[in-house]
Amino acid sequence: MNPVEAFRWGARLRAAMRAGGWSQRNLAFRVDCARSTLGMVLIGLRRPNAELQGRLADHLGRPAAALFPRTHAEARNHPIEELHR
């Protein structure tokens, strides 16, 4: 994953967290991952595996493809602004 893609994943995740009122600590606890792991995802230093992507998407009430698009086309279909809704 390139650094720009990683940063965008983190931005999408942060937007969804803000929209849902989730703190990093609470979300990490609910998805059963270390707060530091979630922090690294949020700043683009780590890519969550498919299992963690699914747990994050489920708890945030968003499709995994919206938070973690794999292609540029998927990213265009789920702009970051949409995650604020």
Secondary structure, 3 states (H helix, E strand, C coil): CCHHHHHHHHHHHHHHHHHHCCCHHHHHHHCCCCHHHHHHHHCCCCCCCHHHHHHHHHHHCCCHHHHCCCCHHHHHHCCHHHHHC
